[in-house]
Amino acid sequence: MAVSIRMRREGTTNRPYYRIVVADKHSPRDGKFIEQVGTYDPTKKDKAPTLKVERVEFWIKNGAQPSETVASLLKKAQKAKKAAPATA
């Protein structure tokens, strides 16, 4: 089974909202998925995605292929995670 990490479109006309999901490569864009690993709202000013980085990395280690857009969002999320100071 080929697995991909991609965006699932939700929201209304002209107000898109995306859920980042792990899905079978052959399932439709808004169809059945395995796991939801984050969200992305392009209408917000900061446009920062909320991702479960550990789960995304788990799926990539197990052979899932992220789409180009999800790969760029993952890079942004990883940079933000590194830049955030660790609280003790």
C-alpha positions in Angstrom: 0.0 0.0 0.0 1.5 3.3 -1.1 0.9 6.0 1.6 1.2 9.7 1.2 1.0 12.7 3.5 -1.2 15.4 1.9 -3.7 18.1 2.5 -7.5 17.5 2.6 -9.6 20.6 1.7 -12.4 21.7 3.9 -14.2 25.0 4.5 -16.5 26.9 2.2 -16.1 28.6 -1.1 -13.3 31.3 -0.9 -12.6 30.2 2.7 -10.3 27.2 2.5 -9.1 25.2 5.5 -6.9 22.2 5.2 -6.3 19.1 7.3 -3.0 17.4 6.8 -3.7 13.7 6.6 -1.9 10.4 6.0 -3.8 8.5 3.3 -3.6 5.8 0.7 -2.2 7.3 -2.5 -5.1 5.9 -4.5 -7.9 7.4 -2.3 -9.6 10.6 -3.4 -8.4 14.0 -2.1 -11.3 14.4 0.4 -11.9 10.7 0.9 -10.9 8.2 3.5 -7.6 8.7 5.4 -5.5 6.8 7.9 -4.6 9.5 10.4 -4.9 13.3 10.8 -1.5 14.8 11.6 -2.2 18.5 11.5 -4.1 21.5 10.1 -3.3 24.5 7.9 -5.3 27.7 7.6 -4.0 29.9 4.7 -6.4 32.7 5.6 -4.6 33.5 9.0 -2.0 36.2 9.0 0.9 34.0 10.3 -0.1 31.1 8.1 1.7 28.7 10.5 0.5 25.1 10.3 -0.2 23.0 13.4 1.6 19.7 12.9 2.3 16.7 15.0 5.9 16.6 13.9 6.7 13.3 15.7 3.8 11.5 13.9 4.8 13.0 10.5 8.4 11.8 11.1 7.1 8.4 12.1 5.1 8.0 8.9 8.0 9.2 6.8 10.3 6.6 8.4 7.8 4.0 7.5 7.7 4.9 3.9 5.0 7.6 3.5 5.8 10.2 0.9 4.8 13.9 1.7 3.4 16.1 -1.0 5.5 19.1 -2.0 3.3 21.5 -0.1 3.3 19.3 3.1 7.1 19.0 2.8 7.5 22.8 2.8 5.1 23.1 5.7 7.0 20.5 7.6 10.2 22.4 7.2 8.6 25.6 8.6 7.2 23.6 11.5 10.5 22.1 12.3 12.3 25.5 12.2 9.6 26.9 14.5 10.1 24.0 16.9 13.9 24.5 17.0 13.5 28.3 17.5 11.1 27.9 20.4 12.9 28.1 23.7 12.7 25.0 25.8 10.8 25.6 29.1 11.9 23.6 32.1 
